[in-house]
Amino acid sequence: MTSRDPAQDPVLDIQEKPLRDALSERYLSYALSTIMARSLPDVRDGLKPVHRRLLYAMSQLRLDPSTPPKKSARVVGDVIGKFHPHGDTSVYDALVRLAQDFAVRYPLVDGQGNFGNIDGDNAAAMRYTEARLTDVAKALLEGIDEDAVDFRPTYDGDGDEPAVLPANFPNLLANGSSGIAVGMATNIPPHNAAQLCSALRLVLKHKQDCVKAALAGKEKPAPTKIEDLVTLISGPDFPTGGVLVEPRANVVEAYRTGRGSFRLRARWEVEKLGQGTWQVVVTEMPYQVQKARLVEKIAELLTNRKLLLLEDVRDESAEDVRLVLVPKSRNVDPEVLMASLFQTTDLEIRFAMNMNVLDKDNVPRVMNLFEVLDAFLDHRMEVLERRSRHRLAKIDHRLEVLGGYLIAYLNLDEVIRIIREEDEPKQALMRAFSLTEVQAEAILNMRLRNLRKLEEMEIQRENDALTAERAGLSELLADESLRWKTIGKETEETRKRFGEDRRTQVAEATAVIDIPVDAMVEREPLTVLCSQKGWIRAVRGHLTDAERLDVKYKEGDKEGFWVHCETTDKLLVFGTNGKFYTLSADKLPRGRGFGEPVRLMIDLGNEADIITLFKHQPDRRLLVASEDGRGFQVEENEVVAQTRSGKQILNPDDNKDAKICIPAEGDHVAVIGNNRLLLVFPLEQVPVMARGKGVQLQKYKDGSLSDLKVFTIAEGLSWKHGERQFNVTNLTGWLGNRAGVGKMPPNGFPKVNRFT
């Protein structure tokens, strides 16, 4: 039995290394593969590998725009068999998207059959559909057989595939791209090709100025300003149209950094009906919004009475989009109706832009608008130079052959004699007429029918034409400024060939319409109940004290907080971590059950508890304090949180919790510690702050804050002890300044040191 060599058998090549290092190496390899070979587009042709392989495979199948299409299954089979070692479903999905005119601004595949629709319906199976290339795809492939780009071996080494396409079309920005890699993502919106070509001409002028500066020995001019480019590119141009309402300053900043977002709305119009009635008709949808799902969402909101200004929604679309919105009353303002729909539905979206792409060195990075256009032009320059050198080599070879033909015609009899009589005619021809090997081979392969006088004249004309073309190519390769001028002509031809009017309208950023909450939620009374363990629910109507006693809670739980409010109100929750959280009353669980944990609605950690829950009253002040006796006043409008994570207002010291949150309604503060010392001081001594630790309200030696009350001193300080109500109007003995110690409370004050 022969032993196997570990160097030749990977199974026997066992290496000892820490598991952490082995996992890191393999995960890094996977991450790089995902970034470079799957998720991020190339800045030069704007394509991911699967799209590039699709177009190249279709070009090899000769599926030109002028030829009949072939079954999509044939295309997918060629792609996965020759170039793309992945599943047929992912390849077909990529092909389908390239054919959808509502998904890409300039489709690269001309699809025949069912390729899906804007409602979100899937395409038919690949055995039922057919495909061929579009003119845009042919522009991307232009020069692929003329050594315009590098080729690399396919995954099985059985052939070659292009590393990038020649791309005589600014595909990256024209069609956009999206993808999620490992640790990074990309999301590039589509743009108008005519505007892109205008911007490219501006960047071209900068490059020509750089060439002139270099020849003159001067410093290069500064790059083209983003503001000037945005003057020509007014923003994304989505295939489904819509209205872009992002302020220009935000658009400029997004293109300057390569990151930003664009606010896009559906296009709509008011359609007048009889007797003063009207309806809104939506004619264009925001990008990537599925119409059928949007209609379902609006219908659901109507059912849940969340759109009180809307009566009905109807989808009357055929080939064009026609979504009809019927108002509740003819007195409703259409602008207010649409503003409410923009807030609650996908009739308005935000498209987040992240121009994260692979540069020519396959390095992922976020580029701004100028860098993307500049990289595309650099690629076009490289393609022009490579195609010119390739053509020059072809011309030199042909001129060499034609030179041999002319010599043969001038010495035709001698050439015939040598071919008939010599044993090695090739070598004899080379010696007799000083021919090159290429010329001698061409003469020997010449057909007899070409030995005509007319053919000699045609060869002479071809020789003259090729000589002139060679001189032009030599001049082109020697003059960089001339090459940029040629690229400028190609760009202008692209603009004339593919340029068209914008589909997405650019509108001024409209002022935010203040929509009353009543227009979004039906107003009705509620009683919000929250147990001590944090289970919250809302019961219709305002429960009386007797009715609250009949409310059932989970075993081991009991009533914690209750609030009378309405569905249009907001509730504020203050936690022991010093954060305020905001809840919408209409979104609380309804019914007579036990409700839901409030921690599922807000990010209140398990280490924190609820101090209080109350109805938000705008323009009111609150007084917050921690258990070490520090606190301050805060405007209630400032504590409303916009997210689940809440808003940090009070910052207690380590190992200390927030303790008190009460309305600051009165002119004096009464504070008592667990050392049973009471202090009264003016409320004006407590500063108004937005956030922080606050100031010392009462000084403790071996105690902490027990309770606090804001009251009007003219009415006296009151508290309840058992069934009796106490009120002290003469507080001279307890009056002092903030941060004092205080003295023992009056007789009858509760032993628990609480005012209520």
N, C-alpha and C positions, 0 to 999 in steps of 0.2 A: 504494500500500500504506500503510495507516494504522499509525502507531506505537502500541504499547501503553503504558499508564500503569503505572509500577512500583508506584504506590500501590494499584492495583486488581488487579495480577497478582503474586501472591507469588513466582512463579518469577523475576521480574525484580528483586525486592526483595533485593538482595545486600548483606550487611553484613560488614564486615571487623572481626574480633575475634580474640583469641588462642584457640587450640583449647582450652586449659585452661578458660578462662571459658565457652566455648560448651558444653563437656561438663558442666561443673559446673551450669550453669543447667538443662540438659535432664535431667540425672540427678536434680537436686532436684525438678523437676516430676514426674518419674516416681515418686520416693519419696513425695512428698506425695499423689499420686494413689493409690498403693498403700495408704498409711496411712489416708486418709480415705474412699476409695471402694471398698475391697476387703477389707481384713484386720481392722480394728479395729471392734468393735461400738459403738453409741451407748449411753451410760449411761442414757438415758431409756427406750428401748424394748428395749434389749439385742439389737438386730438389726444385721446388716451390710446393705449396700444390696441384695445379691442376695436375701436373705431377705425384706426389706421389699417389694421389687418383686414377689416371688412371692405374698405374701399379698394385696397390693393388686390384682394382676391376677386372682387367684382371687375376690376380693370383687366385682370388676367383672363377672366371669363368673357371679356369683350362686351360687357353690358353697358355700352355707351348710350347716351340719351337718344340716339337715332336708331338703335337696334331694338328688336323685340325683347321684353323682359324674360327672365327665367324664374323658376320656382324659388322661393326663399329658402326652402329646404336644401336646394342645390348649393346656394351661396353659403349657408350655415355649415353644410357638410365640408365644403372646401376650406372654410376658415378653421374649423376645429381639427380637420385632418392634416392641414399643412402648417398652420401658423399659431393657433390659439389652443393651448392644452387645457381647456375648461369645458364646462357643460354647454350643450346646445341651447338650453333655455336662456342662459345669460347672454349668449351671442345673439340669439333672435330678439331678445328684449332690446339690446343695443341697436340692432338694425331697425326695429320698429320705431324707436324714438327718433332716429335720423330721418324717418319718413313722415313723421307727424308734423304738419304745418302749424299746429297749435302748441307744439313743444319746442321746436327750433325755428328760429327766424328765417333761416335760409336752408331748407331741407337738402340733405346730401344724397338721399335715396328717393327715387320716384317709385312709390309703392302702388301696386295694382291689387285691389281687393280691400278687405276690411282691416284697417290698421288702427282701430280704436277711434275714440272721439273725446270731445271735451267733457262729456258727462262722466268719464272715468271707465267706460266699457273697454274691456281688453280686446286686443287684436285677435283675428282668427288664427288658427294653427298654421304653422309655416308651410304645411303641405297644400294649403289653400291659397296662399298669397304669392305674388310675384314681385320682383324688384329689378331695378336698373339704376344706373348712376344719373345724377342731375348735372346740369351745366356747372354748378358751383363745385361739385365733387370733381368734375373733369379739370377745373381750374386748379384745384388742390393737387391733382396728379400730374399737371402739365410739366413735362420734362423728366418724368420718372425714369425713362429709358435712355436718358442722355447724360448719365453720370452726375446728375444734379445733387444727389444726396448719397450718404453712405448706406451700405447694406450690411446686414449682420446675419449670421446663421440662424435658422429657425430652431425651435426647441428640440427637434430630433436630429438636427444637423443634416437633414436631407435636402435643404434648399436655403434660399436667402430671402430676407424681408427687409423693407426700408426701415431705417432707424427713425426717420422723419420724412414727411412729404415735402415736395418743393413749395407748395402752398402759395400759388399766385392769387390769394384771397385772404383777407385778414380774419380768419375763421374764429380765432380765440374770442375776440370781442364781438364779432358779428353774431355768432351762435351761442356764445357763453359756454359754461361748463359747471358741473357740480360733482362733488365726490367727497367721501370721508375716508381718510387714511388712518394710520396709527399715530395718534398724537397731533394730528393736523387735519385740516379740511380745506376745501375750496368751494366757492360759490360765486360765479361770474355771470352777470346778467347779459342778455343779448343786446346788440346795438344796431343802429342803422348803417348799412354799408356805405352809402353815399357820404354820410357825415364822417365815417371813419377814414374814407379816402381823402376827404378835405383835410382832416387832421394829419394824415400821413404826409400830405404835400407840405404842411407847415413844418413837420419834423424833418422832412427832406431838405427844406431850405436851410434849417439849422446845420445839417450835415454838410451841405455844400459850402456854407459859411465857414465851417471848421476846416474844410479842404483848402479854401482860399487863405484862411489865416495861417495854416501850416506852410503853404507855399511862400507866403509873405514873411514868415518868421514871427508872426504875432501870436498872442495868447488866444486860446480857443474861446469862442463866445459862450455865455452861460446857456444852460439847457432851456428849451422852450418852456414858458410858464404854463402851469396847469390851468390858470385862468384863461389863457388864450386858447388852449385846447378845448376847454369846456364851452367857450363861445361857439365853437364849431360842433362839438358833440354835446348836445343839450341834455344828455342823460340816456339811460337805457331805453331801448325801443323793443317792447315785448311783442311776440307774435300775436297775442290775443288782444293787443291794443290797451285800452284803459287810459287813465289820466294820472300823470305823475304830479304830485302836489308837494314835493320836497323843496324846501327853500334852497335857493342857488348856493348860498354859503355852505350848506351841508353837502351839496353835490360836489362842490369844489374840494372841500376837505376830504370827502370820501375818495375822490380820484387822486388827491395828493398823497394820501397815506396807503391807498390800496385796500382800505377797510372802511365800511360805513353801511348805511341802510337807506333805502328809498321807500317812501310812502306811496303806494299805488292804489287807486280806487277804480271801481267799475265806472264805465261811462253810462250816463242815464239822461233821460229827457222826460219832460212832462207832456203827456198826451191829453189834450182837451177832449172831453166828452160832452154830451148834451146836458142842458139845464145846470150849467155851472159846475158840473162834476169833472173829475180828472183822475188820471192814474199815472204812475211812474213806470216807464219802460226801460229796462236795463238792456243795452245793446252790445256792450263789450265787457268781458269778465277780466278780473285781475289774473295775472300770470300764475299758472299751476293750480288754480282753484277749480275743482270739479263741480260743474254746474248742478248735477243731480244731488250731490251731497250738500251743496249750499241750500238748495230748495228744501231738503229734508231738515236742515238745521233751522231755517226760518219757520217752517211749519211746526217744528218742536217748540220753538220759542213762543209761537202763537198759542199753541195748546197750553203751555205753562203760563200764559198771560204775562209774558215778559216784554211784549211789543204792543203796548196799548194804543199806539197811533196807527197800527196796521190792521186792516180787516182781512185781507186774503193775499195769497201769492199764487201765481199761475205760470207754468212754463209753456209758452206758445212757440218755442223755438222749432225751426225747420233746419235749413242749411245755415241760416243766420241765427244769432242769439237774440231771443226776445223773451225776457223775463218780466212779467207784469206784476206790479205791486199796487194793491188797491188800498187807499187810505181809509181810516175809520170814518172820517167825515171830510166833506169838501172844505171845511174851515181849517183843516190842518195845514200848516206851512210845509211845502215839499222839502225845503232845506232842512227843517227840523226832523222830518220823517227820515230823510236819508242820513242825517247825522246820527240818529239813533241806531240805524242799521249799520252804519260804518263802525260804530263802537262795539256792536254786539255780534256781528257776523263777518264773514270773509269777503264781503263786498269791499272792504278795505284791508290791505295786508301791508306788511313791511318786508321788503326783500333785502336780506342782509348780504352785502357784498364782501367777499374776501378773495382778492386776486392772488391766491397762493398757487404758483405754477413752477414747473421745472424749467430752469434756464438751459442754455445750450450745453452746459457741462453736467446736466442731469442733477443739479442741486436745487432742492425746493426752497423757494423764498417768496415773500410777498412783494410784488412790484406795484409801483404807481402807474398812472396812465401813460406818462411819457416813457417810462422804462419798457412797458409792454410794446408800445408802438416802435420804439427804437430797436428793440430786440427783433421784431418782425422785419424791419427794414434791413438790419444786419444780415438776417437769414436770406432775404431776397438778394442782397449783394453777393453773398457766398454762392447762391444758386446760379446767379447770372455769370459769375466768373467761372464756375465749374462747367456750366453748359457751353460757355464760349470756348473754353479750352478743349472740351470734348468735340465741339464742332470744328475747331481749328485742326485738331488731330485728324478728323475725318476728311477735311478738305485737303490737308497735306498728303494723306494717303491717296486720295482720288487724283490730285494733281500729279503725283508720282506715276500713277497708272496711266493717266492721259498722256503724259510725256512719253511713256513707252509706246503707246498706240501711235502717236504722231511719228515717232522714229520708224515704226514698222510700216506705216503708210508711205513714208519717203523712200524706204528701201524694201519695198514689198517683194520684189523678185528674189533678192538675196535672202530675205527672211524665209520665204517658201523653200528655197533650196536647202538652207541649213536644216529646217525642220524635216525635210524629206531624206537628207543624206547623212546627217550627223547622228552618231549613236547617243550622244548626250546633247541634245539641242539646246537645253537650258543654259548650260555652261558655255556653249559655242556662241549663243546670242549675246551673253553677257560680255564675252571677250570681243566679239566683232563690233558691237555698237556701244560699249561701255554702259550697259544697262545694269540696273540694280536687280536683286533677286526678285523683288516684288514686280518690277516691270516685266522681267522675262517670264515669270509665272503667268501674268495677266495676258501676255501675247500668246503663250501656248494654249491658254484656256479660251481664246477668242473664237467665236463661231465664224464659219465661212461666210454666212449671210451678212456679216458686218463689214466685209471687205469691199465696201462700195464707196464711191467718191462722195456721195451725200453724207455717209457716216463720218467721213473725215471732216467735213465742214461742221457737222454737229459737235464733234469732239472739240474742234477749235473754239466754237462758241461756248461750249461748257467750260473749257479751260479758261477762257477770258472772264466768264461770269464768276467762276470760283476764285480766280486770282483777285478780282475786285472785292469779293466777299471776304477773302482772307485778309486783305489790307484793312478792311473795315473792322474786323474782329481784332486784329493786332493793335489798331489804334484804340479800340474800346478797352482792351486789357491794359494798355499803357497809360490810360487817362482815367483816374478815379472820378473826377468831376463829370466826365462823359458817361460813366457807368451810372452815377446817381441820376443824371438827366434821363437815361434810358429807363431806370426804375420809375421815375416820375411819369413817363409816358405810359408805362404798364399800369401804374396806379390810376391814371386818368381813364385808361381803357376799361379797367375794372369798374370804375364809378359809372361809366356810360353803360356798361353791360349789365351790372347787377344793381345799380342805384335805383331807389324808388322812394316815394314819400314816406315819412314816419307814420307808424300806426299808433304809437303811444303819444297822446297829446300831453304837452307840458303846460301846466297851469300854475298860476301864482299860488303860493301857500295860503290857503284860506284861513281866516280867523276861526279859532275854536268856538263852535256854537255851544253855549251853555244849555244843556238839555236838562230840564227838571227831572228829578228822579221819578216823579209821578208818571212821566211819559214812558218810563221803562218798566215800572213795577206797579201793580195795582195796590192802592193803599188800603190796608185793613189792620185792625188792632191785633196785637199779639201780646202774650205773656211769655217771656223767655225764662226758662228754668234751668239752672245749672247746679248739679249736686256737689257735695263736698269732694267727691272723688273725680269731678270734672266731666260728668256726662251732661251734655247740653241738648235742649230741645225747645221748640216753640209751639205754644198752644194757641189756637185762635181765640181771640177775645181777651178782655182784661179780667183775670180771675180775681175774685174777692179773697179775703183772708180765710174764710171758711172753705172756699173751693180749693185753695192751695193746700189745706190740711188733708184733703182727700187724694192729693197727688201721690202716686206710688213710685218708689225708688227701688233700685236693686238691693238685695239683701246685704246688710252691713253698710249701706249708704244712706244719706239723708239730704235734706234741702241745704243748699249752700248759698246761692244767690238767686234772686228773681227780679225781673225788670218789666215794667209796663212800657210798651213801645208800639211802633207801627212797622209794617213791612218795608217802608221807605227809609227807616232809620239805620244808622250805623251804631254798633256796640263797641266799646273800648274795654279791653282786658288788660289789667296791670299785674305783672308777675313779680315774684320775689327777686328775680334777676335784674329788676329795674327797667324792663322793657315794656312798651305798650304794643298791643296787638289789636287789629281791627277786624271785626266780623260784620257782614251784611245780614240784617235781620231776615231778609227774604230768602237767604241761602241756608238758613238753619234747618235741620231735620224737623219735619212736622209730625203730628199725630200724638197719640196717648201712650206711645211706647216709652222706653227708657232713654231714647235719643242716641247720640253718638259721642265718643270721647272728643273733647275740645282739642286735644293734642293732635288729632288727625287733621284739624283745620288750620292750626297754627303751629309753628315750630317752637313750642314750649317744651324745653328739655325736662327729663324725668327728675332732675335735681331741683327744679323750680316749681313753685306752687302759685295758684291764683290768689292775689290779695283782694281784688275787687273786680266787679263787672258792672258797667253802667252805660246808659244811653249817651251817645255823643251829643253835646250841645255846643255848637260853634260860638266863638267869641267869649267863652267862659275861661276862667283861670282855675288851675288846680294847684294844690299844695302837696308835694311828694316829700317823703322823708324815709331814711333808713333807720335800722334799729339802734345805731350808735348815736342817734339824735341829730344827724345832719340832714338838711333839706333845703328846698327852694320852691318858688312859684314858677309855673310854666303855663304858657298859653295853650289852651286845649286844641286849637287848630294845629299846633306844632307837633302834637303827639300822634296824629293819625298816621298809621303805617300803610304803605302801599303794597307790601309783600307779606308772605307768610312768616318770614323771619322776624318781623316786628321792627320796632324802632327803639334803640337804646336811648333812654332819657336820663335816668338816675344811675350813677356809677358807684355802687357801694364799695367799701373797702373789702379786702380779702376776708373771707370767713364771716362776712356780715351780709344781711339780706335787706332788700327794700321792705318797708313795714307799713307805710301809710300812703294813701292817695285819696284826698277829699276835695270838694269844691272850695275855692278860696272866696267864700261869700261872707263878708263881715269886715270888721276893722281891727279885731284883736285875735291873738292865738293863745289857746290854753294848751299846755303840754305837760304830761305827767309821765314819770319814769317808773320802772318796777321797784325803785327805792322809795316809792310813795311820796315823792316831792312834787308839788304843783307849781308851775310858773306861768304867769300871764304877761304878755308883752304885745306891743302894737304890730299889726300885720305888715306895715310899711317897712319894718326892719328886716323882713325876709325879701331878698332880691328876686327879681324875675330873670330867669335864665332859660336857655334853650336845652342844655344838657350839662351834666357835671356831677360832682359830689355834693355841692351845696355848701351852706354855712352851718355852724353849730347852732342848733335851736335851744338846747338845754345841756348843761354840763353834768357829766356823771363821773363818780369816782369808781364805784363798783356796781354800776347798774346800766340799764339800757332803756330805750324809749318803749313806753307801754301804750300810750294813746295820745291823740292830738285832736283838737277841735278848733275851728274858726267860727267866731261868733261876733255879734254886735254888743259892745260893752254896755250900751244904754239899756239893752233888754236884759242884761245879766247872763251869768253862766248857768246853764241848766244841765241836769243829768237825771237818769232814771235809776232807781235802786229798788228792786223788787217791783211792787205795784205802785210805789210812791214816786212822784215827780218833784224834784228839788230845783230851786232857782235862787242863786245868790247874786244880788245886785251890788253889794259893797265888797269890791275885790281889792281894796287898798293894800291889804297885807300881802297879797300875792303878785301885785303889779311890779314889774321890773323891766330889765332890758334882755334882749336875746342873749343866749349863752350863759344865763344865770343859773343858780342852783335850784331856787324855789324853796317852798316850805310845805309842811304837812297840809293836806287838803281840808276843807271844812267838814264839820261833823255830818255824817250821813253819806259821805262819798263811798262808792262800792269798794269792797276789799280787793276786787280783781283789777282795780286801777283802770277802769274803762268808763267812758262817758255814756255809752249806750250798752 
